[in-house]
Amino acid sequence: MKIQSVTGMHDILPGDQPYFQKVVKAVESITNYYGFSKIETPILEFAEVFSKGVGVATDIVEKETYTFKTKGGDLVSLRPEGTAPVVRSYIEHGMHNLTQPVKLWYLGPFFRHERPQAGRFRQFHQFGFEALGEQNPSIDSQIIQMSYDVLKELSFKNITIQVNSIGDSECRPYFKKILTGYFRSRKSSLCSDCQRRLKENPLRILDCKEEKCQRVKSGAPQIIDHLCENCHSHFKQVLEFLDELELPYTLNPYLVRGLDYYTKTVFEIVENTTEEGKAQGSLLGGGRYDSLAKILGGRDTPACGVAGGIERIISLLKTREVKTVKLAEPKIFLAQLGQLAKRKGLKLFEEFRDAKILVAESFSKDSLKTQLRTADKMGIRWVLIFGQKEALEGFITLRDMETGAQKEIKLDKVVKEMKAKTK
């Protein structure tokens, strides 16, 4: 058997790290500005965190979650998304006692057993922002603004926010009845999954990507026409905030998102292709989830959040000439000859590190010719040559690779002198 990574899993190789770091840097910059604190939750959670919170009838729980029994008999899941674990942590650690809203952000690996495709994997990295303990519509607009800011920071230009309201426990049950009636009369035109969803949660049909179901839903009733007064007022204020912020948005009456915990505002940010402004796919998505904390055993806690897949974003960054984070490159190479020089060279290397001067080395090589060739390939101008004689007499030879000129420097002066040369 050929040893390779598990299907759907992938390595983030050194060549991809600058893209990864670019996304992380953008996320950290935006979250710091808006006063969000980082939280890290375990990769493993009790399965009911997702079955209760996300919804049993959702694709994520039903088809995509890695769930198994531990030796102790506990049913646990590899986390498929980040919001439910953050809310679980909020409840467990009594964060309702803190000043509200509690603003948290996260970044880490997640797992879904879905069909691997470009930019989508079974292990993937995701970041998210969550604001818990505030029902004011301004929080919805702030989360949307932050999401938009991250993508602008990453040089995405032609992006649009799709937004909708899916109501709450007061108005959604009535809409579900209307929607059920509509789809029931067209049941034979639905895919087998949606025929089952019709009984469990007809809203999920609006989220189906099957072409036949897309055709059926195009004539379906729109929830925006059936919102209660509270939800209608909330959504109106969200749109007014978006107008004030001059964010580009469109109303998408069939946007419901794929998770059961959403209430009121839901949104996705999509990149438009040049082809008649057609949307290419969601880059980030989120919304309000005012009932999730109570579902997970906490108190009523209004909240809003968003999440984005890093690999999905990176796959798009690679298709265009986006400048990545440039890693610092050494301007000095330390070459050594002999065991004494190697030992003292290791100490000198640490002195450079303490002075925050980046130095390249090749301690595993003994040949000076090989080491000079390595320095030349790396494009390094200054080479410090440290041999047996230099080690015994307390000096080092500096070679300028551009001119070939050499000079001797006392060991106790070399760090200071090289710092001045590489400013």
WORA-V775080 format. One record per residue. N is the residue number from 1. RES is the residue in three letters. PHI is phi in whole degrees, -180 to 180 (NA if undefined). OMEGA is omega in whole degrees, -180 to 180 (999 if undefined). D_FIRST is the distance of its C-alpha to the first C-alpha in whole Angstrom. Layout:
n=N res=RES phi=PHI omega=OMEGA d_first=D_FIRST
n=N res=RES phi=PHI omega=OMEGA d_first=D_FIRST
This chain:
n=1 res=MET phi=NA omega=178 d_first=0
n=2 res=LYS phi=-75 omega=180 d_first=4
n=3 res=ILE phi=-80 omega=179 d_first=6
n=4 res=GLN phi=-154 omega=-179 d_first=9
n=5 res=SER phi=-68 omega=179 d_first=12
n=6 res=VAL phi=-65 omega=180 d_first=13
n=7 res=THR phi=-51 omega=178 d_first=14
n=8 res=GLY phi=88 omega=176 d_first=18
n=9 res=MET phi=-97 omega=-177 d_first=18
n=10 res=HIS phi=-152 omega=176 d_first=18
n=11 res=ASP phi=-94 omega=172 d_first=20
n=12 res=ILE phi=-97 omega=-173 d_first=23
n=13 res=LEU phi=-76 omega=-179 d_first=23
n=14 res=PRO phi=-52 omega=-180 d_first=26
n=15 res=GLY phi=-66 omega=180 d_first=28
n=16 res=ASP phi=-91 omega=-176 d_first=28
n=17 res=GLN phi=-60 omega=178 d_first=29
n=18 res=PRO phi=-59 omega=177 d_first=33
n=19 res=TYR phi=-67 omega=-180 d_first=33
n=20 res=PHE phi=-60 omega=-179 d_first=32
n=21 res=GLN phi=-67 omega=178 d_first=34
n=22 res=LYS phi=-62 omega=179 d_first=37
n=23 res=VAL phi=-66 omega=-179 d_first=36
n=24 res=VAL phi=-60 omega=-179 d_first=36
n=25 res=LYS phi=-63 omega=179 d_first=40
n=26 res=ALA phi=-64 omega=-180 d_first=41
n=27 res=VAL phi=-63 omega=-179 d_first=40
n=28 res=GLU phi=-63 omega=-180 d_first=42
n=29 res=SER phi=-61 omega=-177 d_first=45
n=30 res=ILE phi=-69 omega=-178 d_first=46
n=31 res=THR phi=-66 omega=178 d_first=45
n=32 res=ASN phi=-63 omega=-178 d_first=47
n=33 res=TYR phi=-63 omega=-177 d_first=50
n=34 res=TYR phi=-88 omega=174 d_first=50
n=35 res=GLY phi=78 omega=177 d_first=50
n=36 res=PHE phi=-93 omega=179 d_first=47
n=37 res=SER phi=-104 omega=-177 d_first=45
n=38 res=LYS phi=-78 omega=175 d_first=42
n=39 res=ILE phi=-130 omega=175 d_first=40
n=40 res=GLU phi=-124 omega=178 d_first=37
n=41 res=THR phi=-110 omega=-178 d_first=35
n=42 res=PRO phi=-64 omega=175 d_first=32
n=43 res=ILE phi=-69 omega=178 d_first=29
n=44 res=LEU phi=-98 omega=174 d_first=30
n=45 res=GLU phi=-132 omega=170 d_first=33
n=46 res=PHE phi=-60 omega=-174 d_first=34
n=47 res=ALA phi=-57 omega=-176 d_first=33
n=48 res=GLU phi=-70 omega=174 d_first=37
n=49 res=VAL phi=-58 omega=-179 d_first=37
n=50 res=PHE phi=-95 omega=-180 d_first=35
n=51 res=SER phi=-65 omega=177 d_first=36
n=52 res=LYS phi=-78 omega=-172 d_first=40
n=53 res=GLY phi=-76 omega=-176 d_first=40
n=54 res=VAL phi=-81 omega=179 d_first=38
n=55 res=GLY phi=117 omega=-178 d_first=39
n=56 res=VAL phi=-62 omega=-174 d_first=37
n=57 res=ALA phi=-85 omega=180 d_first=37
n=58 res=THR phi=-78 omega=178 d_first=36
n=59 res=ASP phi=-60 omega=-177 d_first=33
n=60 res=ILE phi=-59 omega=-178 d_first=31
n=61 res=VAL phi=-76 omega=-173 d_first=32
n=62 res=GLU phi=-72 omega=-172 d_first=31
n=63 res=LYS phi=-120 omega=-164 d_first=28
n=64 res=GLU phi=-113 omega=-175 d_first=27
n=65 res=THR phi=-83 omega=173 d_first=27
n=66 res=TYR phi=-82 omega=-178 d_first=24
n=67 res=THR phi=-123 omega=-179 d_first=27
n=68 res=PHE phi=-156 omega=178 d_first=26
n=69 res=LYS phi=-94 omega=175 d_first=28
n=70 res=THR phi=-81 omega=177 d_first=28
n=71 res=LYS phi=-61 omega=179 d_first=29
n=72 res=GLY phi=-86 omega=178 d_first=32
n=73 res=GLY phi=92 omega=178 d_first=32
n=74 res=ASP phi=-78 omega=176 d_first=33
n=75 res=LEU phi=-93 omega=-176 d_first=31
n=76 res=VAL phi=-126 omega=180 d_first=30
n=77 res=SER phi=-132 omega=166 d_first=29
n=78 res=LEU phi=-71 omega=-172 d_first=27
n=79 res=ARG phi=-62 omega=178 d_first=30
n=80 res=PRO phi=-93 omega=179 d_first=29
n=81 res=GLU phi=-156 omega=-169 d_first=33
n=82 res=GLY phi=-105 omega=-173 d_first=35
n=83 res=THR phi=-69 omega=-179 d_first=39
n=84 res=ALA phi=-58 omega=176 d_first=39
n=85 res=PRO phi=-62 omega=179 d_first=37
n=86 res=VAL phi=-65 omega=179 d_first=40
n=87 res=VAL phi=-66 omega=176 d_first=43
n=88 res=ARG phi=-57 omega=179 d_first=41
n=89 res=SER phi=-67 omega=178 d_first=42
n=90 res=TYR phi=-57 omega=180 d_first=45
n=91 res=ILE phi=-70 omega=-174 d_first=46
n=92 res=GLU phi=-60 omega=-175 d_first=45
n=93 res=HIS phi=-101 omega=174 d_first=47
n=94 res=GLY phi=59 omega=-177 d_first=50
n=95 res=MET phi=-70 omega=176 d_first=50
n=96 res=HIS phi=-67 omega=178 d_first=52
n=97 res=ASN phi=-81 omega=178 d_first=55
n=98 res=LEU phi=-82 omega=174 d_first=54
n=99 res=THR phi=-62 omega=-178 d_first=56
n=100 res=GLN phi=-98 omega=0 d_first=55
n=101 res=PRO phi=-78 omega=172 d_first=53
n=102 res=VAL phi=-88 omega=-176 d_first=50
n=103 res=LYS phi=-106 omega=-176 d_first=48
n=104 res=LEU phi=-127 omega=171 d_first=44
n=105 res=TRP phi=-136 omega=-178 d_first=41
n=106 res=TYR phi=-142 omega=175 d_first=38
n=107 res=LEU phi=-157 omega=-180 d_first=34
n=108 res=GLY phi=174 omega=-179 d_first=31
n=109 res=PRO phi=-82 omega=177 d_first=27
n=110 res=PHE phi=-134 omega=-171 d_first=27
n=111 res=PHE phi=-139 omega=173 d_first=25
n=112 res=ARG phi=-142 omega=-180 d_first=25
n=113 res=HIS phi=-87 omega=179 d_first=23
n=114 res=GLU phi=-117 omega=-178 d_first=24
n=115 res=ARG phi=-70 omega=-180 d_first=23
n=116 res=PRO phi=-63 omega=177 d_first=21
n=117 res=GLN phi=-153 omega=-176 d_first=24
n=118 res=ALA phi=-55 omega=177 d_first=26
n=119 res=GLY phi=78 omega=-179 d_first=27
n=120 res=ARG phi=-128 omega=-176 d_first=26
n=121 res=PHE phi=-134 omega=178 d_first=23
n=122 res=ARG phi=-79 omega=164 d_first=22
n=123 res=GLN phi=-111 omega=-177 d_first=22
n=124 res=PHE phi=-143 omega=180 d_first=25
n=125 res=HIS phi=-110 omega=-175 d_first=28
n=126 res=GLN phi=-139 omega=171 d_first=32
n=127 res=PHE phi=-118 omega=180 d_first=35
n=128 res=GLY phi=-156 omega=174 d_first=38
n=129 res=PHE phi=-120 omega=179 d_first=42
n=130 res=GLU phi=-133 omega=175 d_first=44
n=131 res=ALA phi=-115 omega=-174 d_first=48
n=132 res=LEU phi=-112 omega=175 d_first=49
n=133 res=GLY phi=98 omega=179 d_first=52
n=134 res=GLU phi=-145 omega=-179 d_first=54
n=135 res=GLN phi=-102 omega=-178 d_first=55
n=136 res=ASN phi=-62 omega=-179 d_first=57
n=137 res=PRO phi=-60 omega=179 d_first=56
n=138 res=SER phi=-63 omega=178 d_first=56
n=139 res=ILE phi=-67 omega=177 d_first=53
n=140 res=ASP phi=-57 omega=-177 d_first=51
n=141 res=SER phi=-69 omega=178 d_first=52
n=142 res=GLN phi=-67 omega=178 d_first=51
n=143 res=ILE phi=-61 omega=178 d_first=48
n=144 res=ILE phi=-66 omega=178 d_first=48
n=145 res=GLN phi=-60 omega=179 d_first=49
n=146 res=MET phi=-61 omega=180 d_first=47
n=147 res=SER phi=-61 omega=179 d_first=44
n=148 res=TYR phi=-64 omega=-179 d_first=46
n=149 res=ASP phi=-62 omega=180 d_first=46
n=150 res=VAL phi=-60 omega=-178 d_first=43
n=151 res=LEU phi=-68 omega=177 d_first=42
n=152 res=LYS phi=-66 omega=178 d_first=45
n=153 res=GLU phi=-62 omega=-179 d_first=44
n=154 res=LEU phi=-92 omega=174 d_first=41
n=155 res=SER phi=74 omega=171 d_first=43
n=156 res=PHE phi=-76 omega=-174 d_first=42
n=157 res=LYS phi=-108 omega=-172 d_first=46
n=158 res=ASN phi=-90 omega=-177 d_first=46
n=159 res=ILE phi=-119 omega=-179 d_first=45
n=160 res=THR phi=-134 omega=176 d_first=47
n=161 res=ILE phi=-95 omega=172 d_first=47
n=162 res=GLN phi=-99 omega=-173 d_first=47
n=163 res=VAL phi=-136 omega=179 d_first=49
n=164 res=ASN phi=-155 omega=169 d_first=50
n=165 res=SER phi=-121 omega=179 d_first=51
n=166 res=ILE phi=-111 omega=174 d_first=50
n=167 res=GLY phi=70 omega=180 d_first=53
n=168 res=ASP phi=-141 omega=-176 d_first=53
n=169 res=SER phi=-66 omega=180 d_first=53
n=170 res=GLU phi=-82 omega=-175 d_first=57
n=171 res=CYS phi=-105 omega=-176 d_first=56
n=172 res=ARG phi=-69 omega=179 d_first=53
n=173 res=PRO phi=-57 omega=179 d_first=53
n=174 res=TYR phi=-65 omega=179 d_first=56
n=175 res=PHE phi=-65 omega=179 d_first=54
n=176 res=LYS phi=-59 omega=178 d_first=51
n=177 res=LYS phi=-63 omega=179 d_first=54
n=178 res=ILE phi=-63 omega=-178 d_first=55
n=179 res=LEU phi=-66 omega=178 d_first=51
n=180 res=THR phi=-60 omega=179 d_first=50
n=181 res=GLY phi=-61 omega=180 d_first=53
n=182 res=TYR phi=-63 omega=-176 d_first=52
n=183 res=PHE phi=-74 omega=180 d_first=49
n=184 res=ARG phi=-62 omega=-180 d_first=50
n=185 res=SER phi=-73 omega=-180 d_first=52
n=186 res=ARG phi=-126 omega=-173 d_first=49
n=187 res=LYS phi=-57 omega=-177 d_first=47
n=188 res=SER phi=-65 omega=-179 d_first=46
n=189 res=SER phi=-90 omega=-179 d_first=45
n=190 res=LEU phi=-93 omega=175 d_first=42
n=191 res=CYS phi=-70 omega=-175 d_first=38
n=192 res=SER phi=-62 omega=178 d_first=37
n=193 res=ASP phi=-62 omega=-177 d_first=36
n=194 res=CYS phi=-73 omega=175 d_first=40
n=195 res=GLN phi=-64 omega=176 d_first=42
n=196 res=ARG phi=-74 omega=179 d_first=40
n=197 res=ARG phi=-62 omega=-180 d_first=41
n=198 res=LEU phi=-55 omega=-179 d_first=44
n=199 res=LYS phi=-84 omega=-173 d_first=45
n=200 res=GLU phi=-87 omega=-179 d_first=43
n=201 res=ASN phi=-162 omega=-176 d_first=44
n=202 res=PRO phi=-62 omega=177 d_first=45
n=203 res=LEU phi=-61 omega=-180 d_first=45
n=204 res=ARG phi=-62 omega=180 d_first=41
n=205 res=ILE phi=-63 omega=179 d_first=42
n=206 res=LEU phi=-65 omega=-178 d_first=43
n=207 res=ASP phi=-94 omega=-176 d_first=40
n=208 res=CYS phi=-69 omega=-179 d_first=38
n=209 res=LYS phi=-98 omega=179 d_first=36
n=210 res=GLU phi=-65 omega=-175 d_first=37
n=211 res=GLU phi=-60 omega=-178 d_first=39
n=212 res=LYS phi=-64 omega=179 d_first=41
n=213 res=CYS phi=-74 omega=176 d_first=42
n=214 res=GLN phi=-61 omega=-180 d_first=43
n=215 res=ARG phi=-65 omega=-178 d_first=45
n=216 res=VAL phi=-67 omega=-175 d_first=47
n=217 res=LYS phi=-72 omega=-178 d_first=47
n=218 res=SER phi=-61 omega=178 d_first=49
n=219 res=GLY phi=-107 omega=-176 d_first=52
n=220 res=ALA phi=-71 omega=175 d_first=51
n=221 res=PRO phi=-58 omega=-179 d_first=54
n=222 res=GLN phi=-108 omega=-176 d_first=53
n=223 res=ILE phi=-64 omega=-179 d_first=53
n=224 res=ILE phi=-60 omega=178 d_first=55
n=225 res=ASP phi=-83 omega=-175 d_first=58
n=226 res=HIS phi=-127 omega=179 d_first=58
n=227 res=LEU phi=-74 omega=174 d_first=58
n=228 res=CYS phi=-73 omega=-175 d_first=60
n=229 res=GLU phi=-60 omega=-179 d_first=62
n=230 res=ASN phi=-64 omega=-179 d_first=61
n=231 res=CYS phi=-67 omega=179 d_first=57
n=232 res=HIS phi=-63 omega=179 d_first=59
n=233 res=SER phi=-64 omega=180 d_first=61
n=234 res=HIS phi=-60 omega=-177 d_first=58
n=235 res=PHE phi=-65 omega=179 d_first=56
n=236 res=LYS phi=-59 omega=179 d_first=59
n=237 res=GLN phi=-68 omega=177 d_first=59
n=238 res=VAL phi=-59 omega=-179 d_first=56
n=239 res=LEU phi=-64 omega=178 d_first=57
n=240 res=GLU phi=-65 omega=176 d_first=60
n=241 res=PHE phi=-64 omega=180 d_first=58
n=242 res=LEU phi=-63 omega=176 d_first=55
n=243 res=ASP phi=-62 omega=-179 d_first=58
n=244 res=GLU phi=-63 omega=179 d_first=60
n=245 res=LEU phi=-79 omega=-179 d_first=57
n=246 res=GLU phi=57 omega=177 d_first=57
n=247 res=LEU phi=-88 omega=-179 d_first=53
n=248 res=PRO phi=-77 omega=-179 d_first=52
n=249 res=TYR phi=-136 omega=173 d_first=51
n=250 res=THR phi=-133 omega=176 d_first=51
n=251 res=LEU phi=-82 omega=176 d_first=52
n=252 res=ASN phi=-120 omega=-173 d_first=49
n=253 res=PRO phi=-66 omega=-179 d_first=50
n=254 res=TYR phi=-107 omega=177 d_first=47
n=255 res=LEU phi=-78 omega=179 d_first=45
n=256 res=VAL phi=-125 omega=-173 d_first=44
n=257 res=ARG phi=66 omega=-170 d_first=41
n=258 res=GLY phi=-95 omega=-175 d_first=38
n=259 res=LEU phi=-123 omega=-174 d_first=39
n=260 res=ASP phi=-71 omega=-173 d_first=42
n=261 res=TYR phi=-78 omega=-176 d_first=43
n=262 res=TYR phi=-70 omega=174 d_first=45
n=263 res=THR phi=-138 omega=176 d_first=49
n=264 res=LYS phi=55 omega=-172 d_first=51
n=265 res=THR phi=-66 omega=167 d_first=50
n=266 res=VAL phi=-131 omega=-180 d_first=46
n=267 res=PHE phi=-155 omega=171 d_first=45
n=268 res=GLU phi=-139 omega=173 d_first=42
n=269 res=ILE phi=-111 omega=-176 d_first=43
n=270 res=VAL phi=-120 omega=173 d_first=41
n=271 res=GLU phi=-97 omega=179 d_first=41
n=272 res=ASN phi=-89 omega=173 d_first=43
n=273 res=THR phi=-83 omega=179 d_first=42
n=274 res=THR phi=-74 omega=-177 d_first=45
n=275 res=GLU phi=-79 omega=178 d_first=45
n=276 res=GLU phi=54 omega=177 d_first=48
n=277 res=GLY phi=64 omega=-177 d_first=47
n=278 res=LYS phi=-71 omega=-180 d_first=44
n=279 res=ALA phi=-73 omega=-176 d_first=42
n=280 res=GLN phi=-95 omega=-178 d_first=38
n=281 res=GLY phi=146 omega=-175 d_first=37
n=282 res=SER phi=-74 omega=175 d_first=38
n=283 res=LEU phi=-97 omega=175 d_first=37
n=284 res=LEU phi=-140 omega=178 d_first=39
n=285 res=GLY phi=-153 omega=180 d_first=40
n=286 res=GLY phi=-175 omega=-179 d_first=42
n=287 res=GLY phi=161 omega=-179 d_first=45
n=288 res=ARG phi=-92 omega=180 d_first=47
n=289 res=TYR phi=-141 omega=-173 d_first=46
n=290 res=ASP phi=-69 omega=-175 d_first=50
n=291 res=SER phi=-102 omega=-171 d_first=49
n=292 res=LEU phi=-63 omega=-178 d_first=45
n=293 res=ALA phi=-60 omega=180 d_first=47
n=294 res=LYS phi=-68 omega=178 d_first=49
n=295 res=ILE phi=-59 omega=-178 d_first=46
n=296 res=LEU phi=-89 omega=174 d_first=44
n=297 res=GLY phi=100 omega=178 d_first=47
n=298 res=GLY phi=-97 omega=178 d_first=49
n=299 res=ARG phi=-93 omega=177 d_first=52
n=300 res=ASP phi=-56 omega=-178 d_first=53
n=301 res=THR phi=-139 omega=176 d_first=51
n=302 res=PRO phi=-63 omega=-176 d_first=52
n=303 res=ALA phi=-158 omega=179 d_first=49
n=304 res=CYS phi=-148 omega=-179 d_first=47
n=305 res=GLY phi=-159 omega=-180 d_first=44
n=306 res=VAL phi=-151 omega=176 d_first=41
n=307 res=ALA phi=-143 omega=178 d_first=38
n=308 res=GLY phi=-142 omega=179 d_first=36
n=309 res=GLY phi=-87 omega=-175 d_first=32
n=310 res=ILE phi=-69 omega=-180 d_first=31
n=311 res=GLU phi=-62 omega=178 d_first=28
n=312 res=ARG phi=-60 omega=179 d_first=30
n=313 res=ILE phi=-67 omega=-179 d_first=33
n=314 res=ILE phi=-63 omega=-180 d_first=31
n=315 res=SER phi=-60 omega=178 d_first=30
n=316 res=LEU phi=-80 omega=177 d_first=34
n=317 res=LEU phi=-60 omega=-178 d_first=35
n=318 res=LYS phi=-70 omega=-178 d_first=32
n=319 res=THR phi=-82 omega=179 d_first=34
n=320 res=ARG phi=-132 omega=-177 d_first=37
n=321 res=GLU phi=-84 omega=179 d_first=39
n=322 res=VAL phi=-100 omega=180 d_first=39
n=323 res=LYS phi=-69 omega=180 d_first=40
n=324 res=THR phi=-95 omega=177 d_first=37
n=325 res=VAL phi=-66 omega=-179 d_first=38
n=326 res=LYS phi=-85 omega=180 d_first=39
n=327 res=LEU phi=-73 omega=179 d_first=38
n=328 res=ALA phi=-61 omega=-179 d_first=40
n=329 res=GLU phi=-113 omega=-180 d_first=40
n=330 res=PRO phi=-68 omega=177 d_first=41
n=331 res=LYS phi=-109 omega=-178 d_first=45
n=332 res=ILE phi=-129 omega=175 d_first=45
n=333 res=PHE phi=-123 omega=179 d_first=43
n=334 res=LEU phi=-102 omega=179 d_first=43
n=335 res=ALA phi=-105 omega=-177 d_first=43
n=336 res=GLN phi=-132 omega=180 d_first=43
n=337 res=LEU phi=-134 omega=177 d_first=44
n=338 res=GLY phi=94 omega=-174 d_first=44
n=339 res=GLN phi=-66 omega=-180 d_first=43
n=340 res=LEU phi=-63 omega=179 d_first=46
n=341 res=ALA phi=-65 omega=180 d_first=46
n=342 res=LYS phi=-64 omega=-180 d_first=42
n=343 res=ARG phi=-64 omega=-180 d_first=43
n=344 res=LYS phi=-69 omega=179 d_first=46
n=345 res=GLY phi=-66 omega=177 d_first=44
n=346 res=LEU phi=-62 omega=179 d_first=42
n=347 res=LYS phi=-68 omega=179 d_first=45
n=348 res=LEU phi=-63 omega=179 d_first=46
n=349 res=PHE phi=-59 omega=178 d_first=43
n=350 res=GLU phi=-67 omega=178 d_first=44
n=351 res=GLU phi=-64 omega=176 d_first=47
n=352 res=PHE phi=-65 omega=180 d_first=46
n=353 res=ARG phi=-64 omega=178 d_first=44
n=354 res=ASP phi=-60 omega=180 d_first=47
n=355 res=ALA phi=-85 omega=180 d_first=49
n=356 res=LYS phi=59 omega=175 d_first=46
n=357 res=ILE phi=-109 omega=-177 d_first=46
n=358 res=LEU phi=-80 omega=-178 d_first=42
n=359 res=VAL phi=-128 omega=174 d_first=42
n=360 res=ALA phi=-92 omega=-180 d_first=39
n=361 res=GLU phi=-149 omega=176 d_first=38
n=362 res=SER phi=-148 omega=-175 d_first=36
n=363 res=PHE phi=-63 omega=-179 d_first=37
n=364 res=SER phi=-80 omega=-179 d_first=34
n=365 res=LYS phi=-102 omega=179 d_first=36
n=366 res=ASP phi=-106 omega=-176 d_first=39
n=367 res=SER phi=-77 omega=178 d_first=40
n=368 res=LEU phi=-64 omega=-180 d_first=42
n=369 res=LYS phi=-59 omega=179 d_first=42
n=370 res=THR phi=-63 omega=-179 d_first=38
n=371 res=GLN phi=-68 omega=178 d_first=39
n=372 res=LEU phi=-66 omega=178 d_first=42
n=373 res=ARG phi=-64 omega=178 d_first=39
n=374 res=THR phi=-62 omega=179 d_first=37
n=375 res=ALA phi=-61 omega=180 d_first=40
n=376 res=ASP phi=-65 omega=179 d_first=41
n=377 res=LYS phi=-63 omega=-180 d_first=38
n=378 res=MET phi=-81 omega=179 d_first=38
n=379 res=GLY phi=73 omega=-178 d_first=42
n=380 res=ILE phi=-92 omega=-177 d_first=43
n=381 res=ARG phi=-81 omega=-172 d_first=47
n=382 res=TRP phi=-100 omega=177 d_first=48
n=383 res=VAL phi=-118 omega=175 d_first=46
n=384 res=LEU phi=-96 omega=-178 d_first=48
n=385 res=ILE phi=-102 omega=-173 d_first=48
n=386 res=PHE phi=-127 omega=-179 d_first=48
n=387 res=GLY phi=-113 omega=-178 d_first=48
n=388 res=GLN phi=-60 omega=-178 d_first=50
n=389 res=LYS phi=-63 omega=-179 d_first=53
n=390 res=GLU phi=-61 omega=-178 d_first=53
n=391 res=ALA phi=-64 omega=-179 d_first=51
n=392 res=LEU phi=-73 omega=-174 d_first=54
n=393 res=GLU phi=-97 omega=173 d_first=57
n=394 res=GLY phi=77 omega=175 d_first=56
n=395 res=PHE phi=-140 omega=179 d_first=55
n=396 res=ILE phi=-141 omega=-179 d_first=52
n=397 res=THR phi=-99 omega=178 d_first=52
n=398 res=LEU phi=-102 omega=177 d_first=52
n=399 res=ARG phi=-111 omega=173 d_first=51
n=400 res=ASP phi=-89 omega=-175 d_first=51
n=401 res=MET phi=-70 omega=179 d_first=49
n=402 res=GLU phi=-82 omega=-177 d_first=51
n=403 res=THR phi=-107 omega=-177 d_first=54
n=404 res=GLY phi=85 omega=-179 d_first=53
n=405 res=ALA phi=-68 omega=180 d_first=56
n=406 res=GLN phi=-130 omega=175 d_first=55
n=407 res=LYS phi=-150 omega=179 d_first=57
n=408 res=GLU phi=-98 omega=179 d_first=57
n=409 res=ILE phi=-130 omega=176 d_first=56
n=410 res=LYS phi=-65 omega=-177 d_first=57
n=411 res=LEU phi=-58 omega=-178 d_first=54
n=412 res=ASP phi=-76 omega=180 d_first=56
n=413 res=LYS phi=-111 omega=-169 d_first=57
n=414 res=VAL phi=-66 omega=-178 d_first=53
n=415 res=VAL phi=-63 omega=-179 d_first=52
n=416 res=LYS phi=-63 omega=-178 d_first=55
n=417 res=GLU phi=-68 omega=-179 d_first=56
n=418 res=MET phi=-71 omega=177 d_first=52
n=419 res=LYS phi=-64 omega=179 d_first=52
n=420 res=ALA phi=-68 omega=-178 d_first=55
n=421 res=LYS phi=-71 omega=-174 d_first=54
n=422 res=THR phi=-103 omega=179 d_first=51
n=423 res=LYS phi=-65 omega=999 d_first=53
